[in-house]
Amino acid sequence: MNQTTMTASQTEPRIAFIQACWHRDIVDQARDSFAAEIEKHGIAPDRVDYFEVPGAFEIPLRAKLLSKSSQYAPSSTRPWWWTAVSIATNSSPAL
């Protein structure tokens, strides 16, 4: 019988990090800080996929397209930005 073993990170939801290419030096620092911070919270680095868009105006469109894919399902009880804000600020924003 042919069986495939899945690791925990393959069964857990994926995280999409979308960044603009404008002012890349600053945005790259934010991306690196994000990666370090989520690792502190016990999220495996291989669960994060990084995407680049030309500028900040394209970020919401890419987020919308990714949320419609089967890989990046948004939370049914919270908006798509909730997790990123919670991790970045180390708190839960009020709705």
C-alpha positions, 0 to 999 in steps of 0.5 A: 500500500502506498501511503504519504506521510504529511508533516504538521506544517503541511496540514496547518493553514498556509500564511501569505505575506504580500509585499510591495516592491516600492522602497524595497529596502524598507519593506524587506526589513519589515518582511524579515522582522515579520518572519522572525516574529512569527517564528517566535510564536511557533509558526514554522517558516515553511508555512509562509509564502512570500509574494511581491507586487509592484506597489501598495495599491496592488496588495489588496487585490493580491490578498483577495485573489489568494483568499479565493484559492484553496491554499489561503483560506481566510478565517470564517470569524475574522477579517483576513488582516486580523492575523497579520495585525495581531502578530505585528502588534503582539495584541488583538485589535478590536473590531 
